[in-house]
Each structure stands twice: as C-alpha cells, then as structure tokens.
Amino acid sequence: MRLHHPLLMLMLVHIAVANAEPDTALADVVPAYFSFNFENDFYFDSDDGYSNGFQFAWARGTFDQFGGTNTKALTAFLAPSWIKAGEGYQRAVTHKLGNVMFTPDDLKADVPPPGDVPYSGTTYWRTDWLRFNEKIVDRAWGTIGIVGPASGSQSLQEHMHTVVGATYPNGWDTQLRNEPVFELGVVRDWRMMVRGSEKSGSDVVLITSGNIGNLSTRLDAGVVVRTGHNLFRSFPAVGVLPGREVNPVAGAAVDTAHVFLGAMYRYEAWNIAIDGNTSDPSGSTIHRVPNQLFVSLGGSWSMGNFGFLVSFAESTKRFEEADAGDSFGSMSVTWRYR
C-alpha cells in the first residue's frame, strides 16, 4: 500500500493532532482512549451492498465541562451550547477517522449491471460531543469527508481481497465521482426499566436520532434490551449499531459485561451510496427504500484497560431492486491508555 494513500495521510494527521503538545493537567485528570472498529459482511458469507467499514477513534472523558484543561480550545468552541448546558452531567468527546464501502453483488463484472448498488467508498472525519447521567445520553456530531476515488476505497478493497484471496473487485472504475460530504446529527437515549442492582441487572434503552447532510439524511427510532454487570458504565455507547460508538467509561477499574438485543426503525430520505452523486445521480440505477428495519444482537465486556464488543446486524431491503437486506458483523476494541 502506497505511503501517500489519502487514508494513511489522514490517519497520520489524526494521530499528530490528538497527541500534539499534551497538557500535563489534562493527562493527570481526564482519561483518554483509542478504539478500533471493523465491520464486514463476510461474517454472513456475503460481499454486496454494505460491504465493509472500519474506524479509528480517539476519545477523552469523562469531565464536567468542555474547555480549560479538559479539551482543546477548538473542540470546546465547536461543542453545541445545549451539550455544554445543564447540571449533573458527565461529558466526553470522541474523534473518529473511518472508511465505508458499498459494492454490487457481482464483483467480477467490469460494469455493474443495472439494478445493483454502485461502487462507492467514503473516508470521513467525525467528532461527537456527549453529555450523560444515569438516565439520559445526549450526543451531537459533525462529519466531513470525501466520496469517490479520493477516498482511497478502491485500493483498500483491492489490496484486502488480494491478501485474503477473495474475489477481485473489477468494477471500481465505475465508482461514484469525487464529492465532498458532510453530516450533522443528534441522538438522545433514555435508560428505563432498570432491574436488579447496578452490579448485576437489566435495563431497556430507548433511542432516537436524526441527521442531515449530503452523506445521508434520516431519522431513527430504536430500542435495546440489555442484561449484565455494571450496565451504567456502558450506557453512553448503547446503540442498535453500537460498534461505531466509543464508550468514554470503558477500561475503568470496574469490569463490565452485558449482552443485548436491539431493533430500530429508520426513515431514510437520502443516502449518497444508494442515490448517487448529489449533482448528478446518474451513477446509480437503483431506488432507495425509505422505510427500513434493523435488528442486532451482541455482547460487550471490559477488563482492566480494555473494552471489547462483538455484534451482528441485519436490515430489511435498503433499495427496491435488492434481493434481501444487508447483513454484517462488527468487532471493536477500546484501550484506555491514560
């Protein structure tokens, strides 16, 4: 893989920014985390639709307020005022660098047949600002990125399939054109029906979220049922697709473990990977299904300075021409290094 690969360059910038001029007071007070998440549909012996996604993340938390020795000045300035407001909340921030790919069913064809998802890849940077207590999690995020050849997705998948001996994807020359993308979103989680003790028990978490942008525009509503040990310590990262979130209290002195079952309804008004480029959607020959359902199951545990999560998810059809929905697995590791 070439050293000038755009994703590698972004990773180097990310690591440099995250570790530049560390604040001594910050190192003494606020825990910090690295996290890696990998999603792929090969867990279900598939390689079409949503094909692959991975994400590197760096997080700080928890702390009382943004700013001062808790966060960098720019991060505090960009944090939404309603996330900064309110008493009795803990707060955290996460920075994420990732890539997602969509590929058609027939990887051997030089030109995907009409009625299948076009080749597309997106490399993105996302920052999340959180506030939470024992009953509520509020999250706001902003994403910027690039879809198209500049994302580096073609070489990433070609190298990966060559290494593992998978079918070589021949159609990347037909991928969506370069387009800058953005997304702004909010989430609120409610923790309800807590049973047992905090050390061992169960709960139900209701989730609502919405986002807008040329990357995607959608509304989600879901529910997650969990049972396990020290459930509050994993509450900030709860989601029907939880591998994409960083738990800002993972890797603490208290070990945690739980299993979960989740379901989510999604109304999707736009998805660039399905609808095609914003200025000219002719690169897509399929029709998005606005109403979708997702189900997931998995488990999470934390030991010492490490947290782990494994989950599996399946959706209904995301575009009308699909034979079935997407199925994919997710694995993530979080390391508290300070």
Contacts in CASP RR format, 6 or more apart in sequence:
PFRMAT RR
TARGET T0000
AUTHOR 0000-0000-0000
METHOD contacts of the structure
MODEL  1
MRLHHPLLMLMLVHIAVANAEPDTALADVVPAYFSFNFENDFYFDSDDGY
SNGFQFAWARGTFDQFGGTNTKALTAFLAPSWIKAGEGYQRAVTHKLGNV
MFTPDDLKADVPPPGDVPYSGTTYWRTDWLRFNEKIVDRAWGTIGIVGPA
SGSQSLQEHMHTVVGATYPNGWDTQLRNEPVFELGVVRDWRMMVRGSEKS
GSDVVLITSGNIGNLSTRLDAGVVVRTGHNLFRSFPAVGVLPGREVNPVA
GAAVDTAHVFLGAMYRYEAWNIAIDGNTSDPSGSTIHRVPNQLFVSLGGS
WSMGNFGFLVSFAESTKRFEEADAGDSFGSMSVTWRYR
1 8 0 8 1.000
1 155 0 8 1.000
1 156 0 8 1.000
1 159 0 8 1.000
2 155 0 8 1.000
5 152 0 8 1.000
5 155 0 8 1.000
5 156 0 8 1.000
6 123 0 8 1.000
6 146 0 8 1.000
6 150 0 8 1.000
6 151 0 8 1.000
6 152 0 8 1.000
7 98 0 8 1.000
7 99 0 8 1.000
7 123 0 8 1.000
7 151 0 8 1.000
7 152 0 8 1.000
7 156 0 8 1.000
10 97 0 8 1.000
10 123 0 8 1.000
10 125 0 8 1.000
11 56 0 8 1.000
11 97 0 8 1.000
14 56 0 8 1.000
14 58 0 8 1.000
14 95 0 8 1.000
14 97 0 8 1.000
14 125 0 8 1.000
18 58 0 8 1.000
18 95 0 8 1.000
23 69 0 8 1.000
25 69 0 8 1.000
26 60 0 8 1.000
26 69 0 8 1.000
26 70 0 8 1.000
27 338 0 8 1.000
29 63 0 8 1.000
29 69 0 8 1.000
29 70 0 8 1.000
30 60 0 8 1.000
30 61 0 8 1.000
30 62 0 8 1.000
30 63 0 8 1.000
30 69 0 8 1.000
30 70 0 8 1.000
31 60 0 8 1.000
31 61 0 8 1.000
31 62 0 8 1.000
31 248 0 8 1.000
31 252 0 8 1.000
31 336 0 8 1.000
31 338 0 8 1.000
32 58 0 8 1.000
32 59 0 8 1.000
32 60 0 8 1.000
32 61 0 8 1.000
32 336 0 8 1.000
32 337 0 8 1.000
32 338 0 8 1.000
33 57 0 8 1.000
33 58 0 8 1.000
33 59 0 8 1.000
33 60 0 8 1.000
33 61 0 8 1.000
33 246 0 8 1.000
33 248 0 8 1.000
33 250 0 8 1.000
33 251 0 8 1.000
33 334 0 8 1.000
33 335 0 8 1.000
33 336 0 8 1.000
33 337 0 8 1.000
34 56 0 8 1.000
34 57 0 8 1.000
34 58 0 8 1.000
34 334 0 8 1.000
34 335 0 8 1.000
34 337 0 8 1.000
35 55 0 8 1.000
35 56 0 8 1.000
35 57 0 8 1.000
35 58 0 8 1.000
35 59 0 8 1.000
35 94 0 8 1.000
35 246 0 8 1.000
35 332 0 8 1.000
35 333 0 8 1.000
35 334 0 8 1.000
35 335 0 8 1.000
36 54 0 8 1.000
36 55 0 8 1.000
36 56 0 8 1.000
36 57 0 8 1.000
36 332 0 8 1.000
36 333 0 8 1.000
37 53 0 8 1.000
37 54 0 8 1.000
37 55 0 8 1.000
37 57 0 8 1.000
37 243 0 8 1.000
37 244 0 8 1.000
37 330 0 8 1.000
37 331 0 8 1.000
37 332 0 8 1.000
38 53 0 8 1.000
38 54 0 8 1.000
38 330 0 8 1.000
38 331 0 8 1.000
38 332 0 8 1.000
39 50 0 8 1.000
39 52 0 8 1.000
39 53 0 8 1.000
39 54 0 8 1.000
39 243 0 8 1.000
39 244 0 8 1.000
39 328 0 8 1.000
39 329 0 8 1.000
39 330 0 8 1.000
40 51 0 8 1.000
40 52 0 8 1.000
40 53 0 8 1.000
40 328 0 8 1.000
40 329 0 8 1.000
41 47 0 8 1.000
41 48 0 8 1.000
41 49 0 8 1.000
41 50 0 8 1.000
41 51 0 8 1.000
41 52 0 8 1.000
41 326 0 8 1.000
41 327 0 8 1.000
41 328 0 8 1.000
41 329 0 8 1.000
42 166 0 8 1.000
43 312 0 8 1.000
43 327 0 8 1.000
43 328 0 8 1.000
43 329 0 8 1.000
44 327 0 8 1.000
44 328 0 8 1.000
44 329 0 8 1.000
46 327 0 8 1.000
47 103 0 8 1.000
47 105 0 8 1.000
47 107 0 8 1.000
47 166 0 8 1.000
47 167 0 8 1.000
48 103 0 8 1.000
48 104 0 8 1.000
48 105 0 8 1.000
48 116 0 8 1.000
48 117 0 8 1.000
49 102 0 8 1.000
49 103 0 8 1.000
49 104 0 8 1.000
49 105 0 8 1.000
49 117 0 8 1.000
49 318 0 8 1.000
49 322 0 8 1.000
49 326 0 8 1.000
50 100 0 8 1.000
50 101 0 8 1.000
50 102 0 8 1.000
50 273 0 8 1.000
50 318 0 8 1.000
50 326 0 8 1.000
50 328 0 8 1.000
51 101 0 8 1.000
51 102 0 8 1.000
51 103 0 8 1.000
51 157 0 8 1.000
52 100 0 8 1.000
52 101 0 8 1.000
52 157 0 8 1.000
52 160 0 8 1.000
53 98 0 8 1.000
53 99 0 8 1.000
53 100 0 8 1.000
53 101 0 8 1.000
54 98 0 8 1.000
54 99 0 8 1.000
55 96 0 8 1.000
55 97 0 8 1.000
55 98 0 8 1.000
55 99 0 8 1.000
55 244 0 8 1.000
56 96 0 8 1.000
56 97 0 8 1.000
56 98 0 8 1.000
57 94 0 8 1.000
57 95 0 8 1.000
57 96 0 8 1.000
57 97 0 8 1.000
57 246 0 8 1.000
58 94 0 8 1.000
58 95 0 8 1.000
59 92 0 8 1.000
59 93 0 8 1.000
59 94 0 8 1.000
59 95 0 8 1.000
59 246 0 8 1.000
59 248 0 8 1.000
60 70 0 8 1.000
60 71 0 8 1.000
60 92 0 8 1.000
60 93 0 8 1.000
60 248 0 8 1.000
61 70 0 8 1.000
61 90 0 8 1.000
61 91 0 8 1.000
61 92 0 8 1.000
61 93 0 8 1.000
61 248 0 8 1.000
61 249 0 8 1.000
62 90 0 8 1.000
62 91 0 8 1.000
62 92 0 8 1.000
62 248 0 8 1.000
62 249 0 8 1.000
63 70 0 8 1.000
63 71 0 8 1.000
63 90 0 8 1.000
63 91 0 8 1.000
63 92 0 8 1.000
64 70 0 8 1.000
64 90 0 8 1.000
64 91 0 8 1.000
65 84 0 8 1.000
65 91 0 8 1.000
66 75 0 8 1.000
66 76 0 8 1.000
66 79 0 8 1.000
66 83 0 8 1.000
66 84 0 8 1.000
66 91 0 8 1.000
66 93 0 8 1.000
66 129 0 8 1.000
67 73 0 8 1.000
67 75 0 8 1.000
67 76 0 8 1.000
68 76 0 8 1.000
70 76 0 8 1.000
70 91 0 8 1.000
71 79 0 8 1.000
71 93 0 8 1.000
75 93 0 8 1.000
75 127 0 8 1.000
75 129 0 8 1.000
78 127 0 8 1.000
78 129 0 8 1.000
79 93 0 8 1.000
79 129 0 8 1.000
79 140 0 8 1.000
80 129 0 8 1.000
80 140 0 8 1.000
82 138 0 8 1.000
82 140 0 8 1.000
83 91 0 8 1.000
83 129 0 8 1.000
83 130 0 8 1.000
83 131 0 8 1.000
83 138 0 8 1.000
83 140 0 8 1.000
84 131 0 8 1.000
86 131 0 8 1.000
88 133 0 8 1.000
89 131 0 8 1.000
89 132 0 8 1.000
89 133 0 8 1.000
90 131 0 8 1.000
90 132 0 8 1.000
90 133 0 8 1.000
91 129 0 8 1.000
91 130 0 8 1.000
91 131 0 8 1.000
91 132 0 8 1.000
92 130 0 8 1.000
92 132 0 8 1.000
92 236 0 8 1.000
92 248 0 8 1.000
93 127 0 8 1.000
93 128 0 8 1.000
93 129 0 8 1.000
93 130 0 8 1.000
94 127 0 8 1.000
94 128 0 8 1.000
94 130 0 8 1.000
94 245 0 8 1.000
94 246 0 8 1.000
94 248 0 8 1.000
95 125 0 8 1.000
95 126 0 8 1.000
95 127 0 8 1.000
96 124 0 8 1.000
96 125 0 8 1.000
96 126 0 8 1.000
96 127 0 8 1.000
96 128 0 8 1.000
96 246 0 8 1.000
97 123 0 8 1.000
97 124 0 8 1.000
97 125 0 8 1.000
98 123 0 8 1.000
98 124 0 8 1.000
98 125 0 8 1.000
98 126 0 8 1.000
99 121 0 8 1.000
99 122 0 8 1.000
99 123 0 8 1.000
99 124 0 8 1.000
99 151 0 8 1.000
99 152 0 8 1.000
99 153 0 8 1.000
99 156 0 8 1.000
100 121 0 8 1.000
100 122 0 8 1.000
100 124 0 8 1.000
100 273 0 8 1.000
101 120 0 8 1.000
101 121 0 8 1.000
101 122 0 8 1.000
101 153 0 8 1.000
101 156 0 8 1.000
101 157 0 8 1.000
102 117 0 8 1.000
102 118 0 8 1.000
102 119 0 8 1.000
102 120 0 8 1.000
102 121 0 8 1.000
102 273 0 8 1.000
102 274 0 8 1.000
103 117 0 8 1.000
103 119 0 8 1.000
103 157 0 8 1.000
103 169 0 8 1.000
104 112 0 8 1.000
104 113 0 8 1.000
104 116 0 8 1.000
104 117 0 8 1.000
104 118 0 8 1.000
104 119 0 8 1.000
105 116 0 8 1.000
106 112 0 8 1.000
106 113 0 8 1.000
106 116 0 8 1.000
107 167 0 8 1.000
107 168 0 8 1.000
107 169 0 8 1.000
107 170 0 8 1.000
107 171 0 8 1.000
108 167 0 8 1.000
108 168 0 8 1.000
108 170 0 8 1.000
109 170 0 8 1.000
109 171 0 8 1.000
110 170 0 8 1.000
110 171 0 8 1.000
110 173 0 8 1.000
110 174 0 8 1.000
111 171 0 8 1.000
111 174 0 8 1.000
112 118 0 8 1.000
112 119 0 8 1.000
112 171 0 8 1.000
112 174 0 8 1.000
114 285 0 8 1.000
115 285 0 8 1.000
115 286 0 8 1.000
115 321 0 8 1.000
116 285 0 8 1.000
116 286 0 8 1.000
116 321 0 8 1.000
117 273 0 8 1.000
117 274 0 8 1.000
117 284 0 8 1.000
117 286 0 8 1.000
117 319 0 8 1.000
117 322 0 8 1.000
118 174 0 8 1.000
118 175 0 8 1.000
118 176 0 8 1.000
118 273 0 8 1.000
118 276 0 8 1.000
118 283 0 8 1.000
118 284 0 8 1.000
118 285 0 8 1.000
118 286 0 8 1.000
119 154 0 8 1.000
119 169 0 8 1.000
119 171 0 8 1.000
119 172 0 8 1.000
119 174 0 8 1.000
119 175 0 8 1.000
119 176 0 8 1.000
120 147 0 8 1.000
120 148 0 8 1.000
120 153 0 8 1.000
120 175 0 8 1.000
120 176 0 8 1.000
120 272 0 8 1.000
120 273 0 8 1.000
120 276 0 8 1.000
121 147 0 8 1.000
121 148 0 8 1.000
121 151 0 8 1.000
121 152 0 8 1.000
121 153 0 8 1.000
121 175 0 8 1.000
121 176 0 8 1.000
121 273 0 8 1.000
122 145 0 8 1.000
122 146 0 8 1.000
122 147 0 8 1.000
122 148 0 8 1.000
122 151 0 8 1.000
122 153 0 8 1.000
122 181 0 8 1.000
122 215 0 8 1.000
122 272 0 8 1.000
122 273 0 8 1.000
123 145 0 8 1.000
123 146 0 8 1.000
123 150 0 8 1.000
123 151 0 8 1.000
123 152 0 8 1.000
123 153 0 8 1.000
124 143 0 8 1.000
124 144 0 8 1.000
124 145 0 8 1.000
124 146 0 8 1.000
124 181 0 8 1.000
124 215 0 8 1.000
125 143 0 8 1.000
125 144 0 8 1.000
125 145 0 8 1.000
126 141 0 8 1.000
126 142 0 8 1.000
126 143 0 8 1.000
126 183 0 8 1.000
127 141 0 8 1.000
127 142 0 8 1.000
128 139 0 8 1.000
128 140 0 8 1.000
128 141 0 8 1.000
128 142 0 8 1.000
128 245 0 8 1.000
128 246 0 8 1.000
129 139 0 8 1.000
129 140 0 8 1.000
129 141 0 8 1.000
130 137 0 8 1.000
130 138 0 8 1.000
130 139 0 8 1.000
130 236 0 8 1.000
130 248 0 8 1.000
131 137 0 8 1.000
131 138 0 8 1.000
132 138 0 8 1.000
132 235 0 8 1.000
132 236 0 8 1.000
134 191 0 8 1.000
134 232 0 8 1.000
134 235 0 8 1.000
135 190 0 8 1.000
135 191 0 8 1.000
135 192 0 8 1.000
136 188 0 8 1.000
136 189 0 8 1.000
136 190 0 8 1.000
136 191 0 8 1.000
137 187 0 8 1.000
137 188 0 8 1.000
137 189 0 8 1.000
137 191 0 8 1.000
137 235 0 8 1.000
137 236 0 8 1.000
137 238 0 8 1.000
138 186 0 8 1.000
138 187 0 8 1.000
138 188 0 8 1.000
139 186 0 8 1.000
139 187 0 8 1.000
139 188 0 8 1.000
139 189 0 8 1.000
139 209 0 8 1.000
140 184 0 8 1.000
140 185 0 8 1.000
140 186 0 8 1.000
140 187 0 8 1.000
141 183 0 8 1.000
141 184 0 8 1.000
141 185 0 8 1.000
141 186 0 8 1.000
141 187 0 8 1.000
141 211 0 8 1.000
142 182 0 8 1.000
142 183 0 8 1.000
142 184 0 8 1.000
142 185 0 8 1.000
143 181 0 8 1.000
143 182 0 8 1.000
143 183 0 8 1.000
143 184 0 8 1.000
143 215 0 8 1.000
144 180 0 8 1.000
144 181 0 8 1.000
144 182 0 8 1.000
145 151 0 8 1.000
145 180 0 8 1.000
145 181 0 8 1.000
145 182 0 8 1.000
145 215 0 8 1.000
146 178 0 8 1.000
146 179 0 8 1.000
146 180 0 8 1.000
146 181 0 8 1.000
147 176 0 8 1.000
147 178 0 8 1.000
147 179 0 8 1.000
147 181 0 8 1.000
147 215 0 8 1.000
147 272 0 8 1.000
147 273 0 8 1.000
147 277 0 8 1.000
148 175 0 8 1.000
148 176 0 8 1.000
148 177 0 8 1.000
148 178 0 8 1.000
148 179 0 8 1.000
149 175 0 8 1.000
149 177 0 8 1.000
149 178 0 8 1.000
150 178 0 8 1.000
153 172 0 8 1.000
153 175 0 8 1.000
154 172 0 8 1.000
154 175 0 8 1.000
157 169 0 8 1.000
157 172 0 8 1.000
158 168 0 8 1.000
158 169 0 8 1.000
158 172 0 8 1.000
160 166 0 8 1.000
161 167 0 8 1.000
161 168 0 8 1.000
161 169 0 8 1.000
162 168 0 8 1.000
174 283 0 8 1.000
176 272 0 8 1.000
176 273 0 8 1.000
176 276 0 8 1.000
176 277 0 8 1.000
176 283 0 8 1.000
176 284 0 8 1.000
177 277 0 8 1.000
177 280 0 8 1.000
179 214 0 8 1.000
179 272 0 8 1.000
179 277 0 8 1.000
179 278 0 8 1.000
179 279 0 8 1.000
181 213 0 8 1.000
181 214 0 8 1.000
181 215 0 8 1.000
181 272 0 8 1.000
182 213 0 8 1.000
182 214 0 8 1.000
182 215 0 8 1.000
183 211 0 8 1.000
183 212 0 8 1.000
183 213 0 8 1.000
183 215 0 8 1.000
183 216 0 8 1.000
184 211 0 8 1.000
184 212 0 8 1.000
184 213 0 8 1.000
185 209 0 8 1.000
185 210 0 8 1.000
185 211 0 8 1.000
185 212 0 8 1.000
186 209 0 8 1.000
186 210 0 8 1.000
186 211 0 8 1.000
187 207 0 8 1.000
187 208 0 8 1.000
187 209 0 8 1.000
187 210 0 8 1.000
188 207 0 8 1.000
188 208 0 8 1.000
188 209 0 8 1.000
189 205 0 8 1.000
189 206 0 8 1.000
189 207 0 8 1.000
189 235 0 8 1.000
189 238 0 8 1.000
189 239 0 8 1.000
190 205 0 8 1.000
190 206 0 8 1.000
191 203 0 8 1.000
191 204 0 8 1.000
191 205 0 8 1.000
191 232 0 8 1.000
191 235 0 8 1.000
192 203 0 8 1.000
192 204 0 8 1.000
192 205 0 8 1.000
192 206 0 8 1.000
193 202 0 8 1.000
193 203 0 8 1.000
193 204 0 8 1.000
194 201 0 8 1.000
194 202 0 8 1.000
194 203 0 8 1.000
194 231 0 8 1.000
195 201 0 8 1.000
195 202 0 8 1.000
195 203 0 8 1.000
196 202 0 8 1.000
198 230 0 8 1.000
198 231 0 8 1.000
198 232 0 8 1.000
199 229 0 8 1.000
199 230 0 8 1.000
200 228 0 8 1.000
200 229 0 8 1.000
201 227 0 8 1.000
201 228 0 8 1.000
201 229 0 8 1.000
201 231 0 8 1.000
202 225 0 8 1.000
202 226 0 8 1.000
202 227 0 8 1.000
202 228 0 8 1.000
202 231 0 8 1.000
203 225 0 8 1.000
203 226 0 8 1.000
203 231 0 8 1.000
204 223 0 8 1.000
204 224 0 8 1.000
204 225 0 8 1.000
204 226 0 8 1.000
205 223 0 8 1.000
205 224 0 8 1.000
205 225 0 8 1.000
205 226 0 8 1.000
205 235 0 8 1.000
205 238 0 8 1.000
205 239 0 8 1.000
206 222 0 8 1.000
206 223 0 8 1.000
207 220 0 8 1.000
207 221 0 8 1.000
207 222 0 8 1.000
207 223 0 8 1.000
207 224 0 8 1.000
207 238 0 8 1.000
207 239 0 8 1.000
207 240 0 8 1.000
207 264 0 8 1.000
208 220 0 8 1.000
208 221 0 8 1.000
208 222 0 8 1.000
209 219 0 8 1.000
209 220 0 8 1.000
210 218 0 8 1.000
210 219 0 8 1.000
210 220 0 8 1.000
211 217 0 8 1.000
211 218 0 8 1.000
213 270 0 8 1.000
214 270 0 8 1.000
214 272 0 8 1.000
214 278 0 8 1.000
215 272 0 8 1.000
216 268 0 8 1.000
216 270 0 8 1.000
216 271 0 8 1.000
216 272 0 8 1.000
217 268 0 8 1.000
217 269 0 8 1.000
217 270 0 8 1.000
218 266 0 8 1.000
218 267 0 8 1.000
218 268 0 8 1.000
218 269 0 8 1.000
218 270 0 8 1.000
218 271 0 8 1.000
219 266 0 8 1.000
219 267 0 8 1.000
220 240 0 8 1.000
220 264 0 8 1.000
220 265 0 8 1.000
220 266 0 8 1.000
221 264 0 8 1.000
221 265 0 8 1.000
222 240 0 8 1.000
222 262 0 8 1.000
222 263 0 8 1.000
222 264 0 8 1.000
222 265 0 8 1.000
223 262 0 8 1.000
223 263 0 8 1.000
223 264 0 8 1.000
224 238 0 8 1.000
224 239 0 8 1.000
224 240 0 8 1.000
224 242 0 8 1.000
224 260 0 8 1.000
224 261 0 8 1.000
224 262 0 8 1.000
225 260 0 8 1.000
225 261 0 8 1.000
225 262 0 8 1.000
226 234 0 8 1.000
226 238 0 8 1.000
226 258 0 8 1.000
226 259 0 8 1.000
226 260 0 8 1.000
227 258 0 8 1.000
227 259 0 8 1.000
227 260 0 8 1.000
228 256 0 8 1.000
228 257 0 8 1.000
228 258 0 8 1.000
228 259 0 8 1.000
229 255 0 8 1.000
229 256 0 8 1.000
229 257 0 8 1.000
229 258 0 8 1.000
230 254 0 8 1.000
230 255 0 8 1.000
230 256 0 8 1.000
230 257 0 8 1.000
231 256 0 8 1.000
231 258 0 8 1.000
233 247 0 8 1.000
233 249 0 8 1.000
233 250 0 8 1.000
233 252 0 8 1.000
233 254 0 8 1.000
233 256 0 8 1.000
233 302 0 8 1.000
234 247 0 8 1.000
234 249 0 8 1.000
234 250 0 8 1.000
234 256 0 8 1.000
234 258 0 8 1.000
234 300 0 8 1.000
234 302 0 8 1.000
236 245 0 8 1.000
236 247 0 8 1.000
236 248 0 8 1.000
236 249 0 8 1.000
237 243 0 8 1.000
237 245 0 8 1.000
237 246 0 8 1.000
237 247 0 8 1.000
237 248 0 8 1.000
237 250 0 8 1.000
237 300 0 8 1.000
238 245 0 8 1.000
238 260 0 8 1.000
239 245 0 8 1.000
239 262 0 8 1.000
240 262 0 8 1.000
240 263 0 8 1.000
240 264 0 8 1.000
240 294 0 8 1.000
240 295 0 8 1.000
240 296 0 8 1.000
240 313 0 8 1.000
241 264 0 8 1.000
241 294 0 8 1.000
241 296 0 8 1.000
241 311 0 8 1.000
241 313 0 8 1.000
241 330 0 8 1.000
242 260 0 8 1.000
242 296 0 8 1.000
242 300 0 8 1.000
242 309 0 8 1.000
242 311 0 8 1.000
242 330 0 8 1.000
243 309 0 8 1.000
243 311 0 8 1.000
243 330 0 8 1.000
243 332 0 8 1.000
244 330 0 8 1.000
246 334 0 8 1.000
247 300 0 8 1.000
247 302 0 8 1.000
247 307 0 8 1.000
247 334 0 8 1.000
250 256 0 8 1.000
250 302 0 8 1.000
250 306 0 8 1.000
250 307 0 8 1.000
250 334 0 8 1.000
250 336 0 8 1.000
251 302 0 8 1.000
251 303 0 8 1.000
251 304 0 8 1.000
251 305 0 8 1.000
251 306 0 8 1.000
251 307 0 8 1.000
251 334 0 8 1.000
251 335 0 8 1.000
251 336 0 8 1.000
252 302 0 8 1.000
252 304 0 8 1.000
252 336 0 8 1.000
253 304 0 8 1.000
255 301 0 8 1.000
255 302 0 8 1.000
255 303 0 8 1.000
255 304 0 8 1.000
256 300 0 8 1.000
256 301 0 8 1.000
256 302 0 8 1.000
257 299 0 8 1.000
257 300 0 8 1.000
257 301 0 8 1.000
257 302 0 8 1.000
258 299 0 8 1.000
258 300 0 8 1.000
258 301 0 8 1.000
259 297 0 8 1.000
259 298 0 8 1.000
259 299 0 8 1.000
260 296 0 8 1.000
260 297 0 8 1.000
260 298 0 8 1.000
260 299 0 8 1.000
260 300 0 8 1.000
260 311 0 8 1.000
261 295 0 8 1.000
261 296 0 8 1.000
261 297 0 8 1.000
261 298 0 8 1.000
262 295 0 8 1.000
262 296 0 8 1.000
262 297 0 8 1.000
263 293 0 8 1.000
263 294 0 8 1.000
263 295 0 8 1.000
263 296 0 8 1.000
264 293 0 8 1.000
264 294 0 8 1.000
264 295 0 8 1.000
264 296 0 8 1.000
265 291 0 8 1.000
265 292 0 8 1.000
265 293 0 8 1.000
266 291 0 8 1.000
266 292 0 8 1.000
266 293 0 8 1.000
266 294 0 8 1.000
267 290 0 8 1.000
267 291 0 8 1.000
267 292 0 8 1.000
268 288 0 8 1.000
268 289 0 8 1.000
268 290 0 8 1.000
268 292 0 8 1.000
268 318 0 8 1.000
269 290 0 8 1.000
270 288 0 8 1.000
271 288 0 8 1.000
271 318 0 8 1.000
272 278 0 8 1.000
274 284 0 8 1.000
274 286 0 8 1.000
274 288 0 8 1.000
274 318 0 8 1.000
274 319 0 8 1.000
275 281 0 8 1.000
275 284 0 8 1.000
275 288 0 8 1.000
276 283 0 8 1.000
276 284 0 8 1.000
277 283 0 8 1.000
285 321 0 8 1.000
286 319 0 8 1.000
286 320 0 8 1.000
286 321 0 8 1.000
286 322 0 8 1.000
287 319 0 8 1.000
287 320 0 8 1.000
287 321 0 8 1.000
288 318 0 8 1.000
288 319 0 8 1.000
288 320 0 8 1.000
289 316 0 8 1.000
289 317 0 8 1.000
289 318 0 8 1.000
289 319 0 8 1.000
289 320 0 8 1.000
292 315 0 8 1.000
292 316 0 8 1.000
292 317 0 8 1.000
292 318 0 8 1.000
293 315 0 8 1.000
293 316 0 8 1.000
294 313 0 8 1.000
294 314 0 8 1.000
294 315 0 8 1.000
294 316 0 8 1.000
295 313 0 8 1.000
295 314 0 8 1.000
295 315 0 8 1.000
296 311 0 8 1.000
296 312 0 8 1.000
296 313 0 8 1.000
296 314 0 8 1.000
297 311 0 8 1.000
297 312 0 8 1.000
298 309 0 8 1.000
298 310 0 8 1.000
298 311 0 8 1.000
298 312 0 8 1.000
299 309 0 8 1.000
299 310 0 8 1.000
299 311 0 8 1.000
300 307 0 8 1.000
300 308 0 8 1.000
300 309 0 8 1.000
300 310 0 8 1.000
301 307 0 8 1.000
301 308 0 8 1.000
302 308 0 8 1.000
302 334 0 8 1.000
304 336 0 8 1.000
305 335 0 8 1.000
305 336 0 8 1.000
305 337 0 8 1.000
306 333 0 8 1.000
306 334 0 8 1.000
306 335 0 8 1.000
306 336 0 8 1.000
307 333 0 8 1.000
307 334 0 8 1.000
307 335 0 8 1.000
308 331 0 8 1.000
308 332 0 8 1.000
308 333 0 8 1.000
308 334 0 8 1.000
309 330 0 8 1.000
309 331 0 8 1.000
309 332 0 8 1.000
310 329 0 8 1.000
310 330 0 8 1.000
310 331 0 8 1.000
311 329 0 8 1.000
311 330 0 8 1.000
312 327 0 8 1.000
312 328 0 8 1.000
312 329 0 8 1.000
312 330 0 8 1.000
313 327 0 8 1.000
313 328 0 8 1.000
313 329 0 8 1.000
313 330 0 8 1.000
314 325 0 8 1.000
314 326 0 8 1.000
314 327 0 8 1.000
315 325 0 8 1.000
315 326 0 8 1.000
315 327 0 8 1.000
316 325 0 8 1.000
317 324 0 8 1.000
317 325 0 8 1.000
318 325 0 8 1.000
318 326 0 8 1.000
END
